Amino acid sequence: MTSSLWAPFTAMRPFNRAPMLFDRAAGMHYTTTDGRQVLDAMAGLWCVNAGHGQARIVEAIREAAGRLDFVSSFKMSHPAALTLADRLVASAPDGLDKVFFTNSGSEAVDTALKIARAYHQARGDCRRTKLIGRAKGYHGMGFGGLSVSGIGRQKRDFGPLLGDVAHLPLPYDAGSRFSHGQPEQGVQYADALLHLLEIHDPATVAAVIVEPVTGSGGVYAPPLGYLQRLRELCDRHGVLLIFDEVITGFGRVGHSFAAQAFGVTPDLMTLAKGLTNGAVPMGGVLVSGAVYEAFMQGPEQAIELMHGYTYSAHPLACAAGLATLEVHQELGINAHVQQIAPLWQTTALALREQPLVLDVRAIGLLCAVELKPRDGAPGARAAEVAQRCFDAGVLVRASGENIVLSPPLILDQEQLALIFHTLAQALEATR
């Protein structure tokens, strides 16, 4: 097959020879263009949390398109944008009082980083420009997000990136393997922030950004007490704490946001993916009232934040977002995840008996099965396992040496069993 398409994160030559194409989706399943039904164990790409083709969301988009196709968010807006912002704040941890809308997680991260720097500027603390990310962290593909990300292969071809960026170590070691939920050991990794602050001078650091649960880098849950310690150290040194909840938001770990699940409130929080159930591109940044108020001290007619996007708070995206929040509430998704997550984790950890499995990490309805690499062919074994699963009717994601699972949150026990049974068979058939 020959096409003009250049797809993201895709080896194009194999794709053009045998493209994986989907024609329809409903509930937990995709249908390929040749009519084969495939169980979606990826939730699209971490985003279709309420399952595909939710009628309420589809109808909300259709109605919005017929009523208001577009209005700028520059010096104007529309009622759905205000309502969605209010409902997001109502579902967020106390203290996150404002929402700045973007169109993706990458844009949300770049927005949060810019707000962090601008916040210190607004307070007259102009030296605070440095940013701290974390090893294995994924924060999108904008130059800001890529700079604070911690996955080297994704940075390699695009440097030089932003300067004044440092990285914390991943809070993980061999003693954390096959942990159930949050590892009991590893809180000491947060103290690496103290060492970075000593090296860079805390008075020059603007923000620390982490995923509460590392997602694309391999599903690493935070050790007990780790996020609390980061919060404590950031407060002590006047550094803003940013949570990237593009993956963990909207029920993935059994709460509206992982910040609530772990009992730690950041100063800024990035959103996307599950915000609209993947139906319309949208992202956002939840901002603390204290950060927002720091911008409101200048002349009343002046623009406080010189930043934005043409499609911020797009009417169709806002309609999809509002309908998604309603669907989550009607289905009781958070409670369902809390109920089924123990079975998910127990079933996942049973794969430790497979000879190719180096580690299994599971929390909420997230899981990474790390495989022993094949000599001289990094990532090849995981790619082969993923292809075997697809051929057997289950869509999983190969990411480096990991098989990553993140199904729609409406998953039932039978579907759960099928995912892990199919994966176990694929592992047994792979050498």
Residue pairs with C-beta under 8 A, 6 or more apart in sequence:
1 16
1 17
1 18
1 19
2 16
3 16
3 19
6 12
7 15
20 32
20 390
21 32
21 33
22 30
22 31
22 32
22 33
22 38
23 31
23 32
23 33
24 30
24 31
25 31
25 40
25 48
25 52
25 53
26 51
26 52
26 53
27 51
27 52
27 53
27 408
27 410
28 39
28 40
28 51
28 52
28 407
28 408
28 410
28 411
28 415
29 37
29 38
29 39
29 40
29 52
30 37
30 38
30 40
30 52
30 395
31 37
31 38
32 38
36 393
37 393
38 390
38 393
38 394
38 395
39 393
39 394
39 395
39 407
39 415
39 418
39 419
40 48
40 52
40 395
40 407
40 408
41 389
41 394
41 395
41 396
41 405
41 406
41 407
41 419
42 395
42 396
42 397
42 404
42 405
42 406
42 407
43 49
43 278
43 406
43 407
43 408
43 409
44 52
44 278
45 273
45 278
45 397
46 215
46 246
46 247
46 252
46 273
46 274
46 406
47 272
47 273
47 274
47 277
47 278
48 274
48 277
48 278
48 408
49 250
49 251
49 252
49 273
49 274
49 277
49 328
49 333
49 408
49 409
50 57
50 277
50 324
50 327
50 328
50 331
50 333
50 408
50 409
50 410
51 408
51 409
51 410
52 408
54 277
54 279
54 323
54 324
54 327
56 323
56 326
56 327
57 276
57 277
57 279
57 320
57 323
57 324
57 327
58 279
59 323
60 319
60 320
60 322
60 323
61 279
61 280
61 316
61 319
61 320
61 323
63 319
64 80
64 315
64 316
64 318
64 319
65 315
65 316
67 315
68 78
68 315
69 315
69 316
70 314
70 315
71 77
71 78
71 315
72 310
73 81
73 101
73 308
73 309
73 312
73 313
74 308
77 313
78 313
78 315
78 318
80 315
80 318
80 319
80 322
81 101
81 313
81 315
81 318
83 318
83 322
84 99
84 313
84 318
84 321
84 322
84 325
85 98
85 99
85 101
87 322
87 325
88 99
88 271
88 284
88 286
88 321
88 325
89 96
89 97
89 98
89 99
89 286
91 256
91 257
91 325
92 256
92 257
92 259
92 269
92 286
93 257
93 259
93 260
93 265
94 265
95 265
95 288
95 289
95 290
96 265
96 266
96 269
96 286
96 287
96 288
96 289
97 287
97 288
97 289
97 292
98 286
98 287
98 288
98 289
98 292
99 284
99 285
99 286
99 287
100 111
100 115
100 284
100 285
100 287
100 305
100 312
101 282
101 283
101 284
101 312
101 313
101 317
101 318
102 108
102 111
102 272
102 282
102 283
102 284
102 285
102 309
102 312
103 281
103 282
103 283
103 309
103 311
103 312
103 314
103 317
104 140
104 272
104 281
104 282
104 283
105 139
105 140
105 244
105 246
105 270
105 271
105 272
105 273
105 283
106 139
106 140
106 141
106 142
106 145
106 283
107 140
107 142
107 283
107 309
108 140
108 246
108 270
108 271
108 272
108 283
108 284
108 285
109 139
109 140
109 142
109 144
109 145
109 148
109 209
109 244
109 246
109 270
110 140
110 142
110 143
110 144
110 145
111 270
111 285
111 307
112 207
112 209
112 242
112 244
112 268
112 269
112 270
112 285
113 131
113 144
113 145
113 148
113 207
113 209
113 242
114 144
114 305
114 307
115 268
115 285
115 287
115 291
115 305
115 307
116 131
116 206
116 207
116 240
116 242
116 267
116 268
117 128
117 129
117 206
117 207
118 295
118 305
118 307
119 206
119 240
119 291
119 294
119 295
120 126
120 128
120 129
120 206
122 294
122 295
122 297
122 298
122 304
123 294
125 203
125 238
127 203
127 204
128 203
128 204
128 205
128 206
128 238
128 239
129 164
129 204
129 206
130 164
130 165
130 166
130 200
130 204
130 205
130 206
131 147
131 148
131 162
131 164
131 165
131 166
131 205
131 206
131 207
131 208
131 209
132 148
132 165
132 166
132 167
132 168
132 193
132 196
132 205
132 207
132 208
132 209
132 239
133 139
133 147
133 148
133 149
133 150
133 165
133 166
133 167
133 168
133 208
133 209
133 210
134 150
134 167
134 168
134 169
134 170
134 209
134 210
134 211
134 214
135 150
135 167
135 168
135 169
135 170
135 217
136 150
136 151
136 170
136 214
136 217
136 218
136 220
137 148
137 149
137 150
137 151
137 167
137 209
137 210
137 211
137 214
137 217
137 244
138 149
138 150
138 151
138 154
138 211
138 214
138 215
138 216
138 217
139 145
139 146
139 148
139 149
139 209
139 211
139 244
140 146
140 149
140 246
141 154
143 158
143 161
143 162
144 162
146 154
146 155
146 158
146 161
147 155
147 161
147 162
147 165
148 162
148 165
148 167
148 209
149 155
150 167
150 170
150 217
151 216
151 217
155 161
164 204
166 196
166 199
166 200
168 189
168 192
168 193
168 196
168 208
168 210
169 189
169 192
170 189
170 214
170 217
170 220
171 183
171 186
171 187
171 189
171 190
171 220
171 222
171 223
171 226
172 183
172 186
172 189
172 220
173 186
175 185
176 183
176 185
176 186
176 223
177 358
177 359
177 360
178 349
178 352
178 359
178 360
179 221
179 361
180 345
180 346
180 349
180 362
181 221
181 345
181 362
181 363
182 221
182 222
182 223
182 224
182 262
182 363
183 221
183 223
183 224
184 223
184 224
185 223
186 223
186 224
186 226
187 223
187 224
187 225
187 226
187 229
189 223
189 226
190 225
190 226
190 227
190 229
190 230
190 233
191 229
191 233
193 208
193 230
193 233
193 234
194 233
196 205
197 205
197 233
197 237
197 239
202 237
202 238
202 239
203 238
205 237
205 239
206 239
206 240
207 239
207 240
207 241
207 242
207 267
207 268
208 230
208 234
208 239
208 240
208 241
208 242
209 242
209 243
209 244
210 227
210 230
210 241
210 242
210 243
210 244
211 217
211 243
211 244
211 245
211 247
211 248
212 222
212 227
212 243
212 244
212 245
212 248
212 253
212 258
212 259
212 261
212 262
212 264
213 219
213 220
213 221
213 222
213 247
213 248
213 252
213 253
213 258
213 363
213 364
213 366
214 220
215 246
215 247
215 248
215 366
216 247
216 399
216 404
218 361
218 368
218 370
218 399
218 400
218 402
218 404
219 361
219 362
219 363
219 366
219 367
219 368
219 402
219 404
220 361
220 368
221 361
221 363
222 262
227 262
227 264
228 262
228 263
228 264
230 241
230 264
231 241
231 264
231 265
231 266
233 239
234 240
234 241
234 267
240 266
240 267
240 268
240 291
241 266
241 267
241 268
242 266
242 267
242 268
242 269
242 270
243 257
243 258
243 259
243 264
243 266
243 268
243 269
243 270
244 269
244 270
245 257
245 258
245 259
245 269
245 270
245 271
246 270
246 271
246 272
246 273
246 283
247 273
247 366
247 406
248 257
248 258
248 364
248 366
249 256
249 257
249 258
249 269
249 271
249 272
249 273
249 274
249 275
250 256
250 257
250 271
250 273
250 274
250 275
250 324
250 328
251 274
251 328
251 333
251 334
251 337
251 409
252 258
252 274
252 337
252 364
252 365
252 366
252 406
252 409
253 261
253 337
253 341
253 363
253 364
253 365
253 366
254 261
254 334
254 337
254 338
254 341
254 364
255 261
255 334
256 334
257 269
259 265
259 266
259 269
261 364
267 287
267 288
267 290
267 291
268 285
268 286
268 287
268 288
268 291
269 285
269 286
270 283
270 284
270 285
270 286
271 283
271 284
271 285
271 286
272 282
272 283
272 284
274 324
275 282
275 283
275 284
275 321
275 324
276 282
276 317
276 320
276 321
276 324
277 320
277 324
277 327
279 320
279 324
280 314
280 316
280 317
280 319
280 320
281 311
281 317
282 314
282 317
282 318
282 320
282 321
295 304
295 305
296 304
298 304
311 317
328 334
331 410
333 409
333 410
336 409
336 410
337 364
337 365
337 409
340 365
340 411
340 412
340 413
340 416
341 363
341 364
341 365
343 413
343 416
344 362
344 364
344 365
344 367
344 411
344 416
345 362
345 363
345 367
347 416
347 417
347 420
348 360
348 362
348 367
348 369
348 405
348 420
349 360
349 362
350 420
351 357
351 360
351 369
351 420
351 423
351 424
351 427
352 360
354 424
354 427
354 428
356 371
356 372
356 381
356 427
356 430
357 369
357 370
357 371
357 372
357 427
358 370
358 371
358 372
358 401
359 368
359 369
359 370
360 367
360 368
360 369
360 370
361 367
361 368
361 370
362 368
365 406
365 407
365 409
365 411
366 405
366 406
367 404
367 405
367 406
368 399
368 402
368 403
368 404
368 405
369 402
369 403
369 405
369 423
370 401
370 402
371 381
371 382
371 385
371 401
371 402
371 403
371 427
372 381
372 401
373 379
373 381
373 401
374 380
374 381
378 400
378 401
379 398
379 400
379 401
381 401
381 430
382 398
382 399
382 400
382 401
382 402
382 403
383 398
384 430
385 396
385 398
385 403
385 423
385 426
385 427
385 430
386 396
386 397
386 398
386 403
386 426
388 425
388 426
388 429
388 430
389 395
389 396
389 403
389 422
389 423
389 426
390 396
392 422
392 425
392 426
393 422
394 418
394 419
394 422
394 423
396 403
396 404
396 405
396 419
396 423
397 403
397 404
397 405
397 406
398 404
403 423
405 419
405 423
407 415
407 416
407 419
